[in-house]
Amino acid sequence: MLAIIRMFAALMVLGLAVAQARDDGRYANSPLKSWFESLHSKNGLQCCADADGMVLADVDWDTKDGHYRVRLDGEWIAVPDDRVITEANRTGRPMVWPQYVNGNPVIRCFMPGSMI
């Protein structure tokens, strides 16, 4: 049973890379839905639902000078320390919740991958 849940969660997370719109109900029965909705950055900013996040490829996130950074739209963006989710990552995949201000990406929340 646990293997089925993990496989479902992995498929759901992979689908997030394609679907970046607001949650339209298609994730209503996801076993991780309430966990995603509970995520907050260190400054208390709610990260939004799972459908708002993007899964990052391993080549699109790293650390530089002791801080995380992500590549969005071909540009490396420093992740403010107070936007990092420090809770254990249940998906294992790195995720970012960007928002755009005047057409420029700003990191709302970032959750590092499990690095396994």
Secondary structure, DSSP 8 states (H G I E B T S, - for coil): -HHHHHHHHHHHHHHHTT--S---STTTT-TTHHHHHH-B-TT--B---GGG-EE--GGGEEEETTEEEEEETTEEEE--GGGB--S--SS-S-EEEEEEETTEEEEEEEE-----
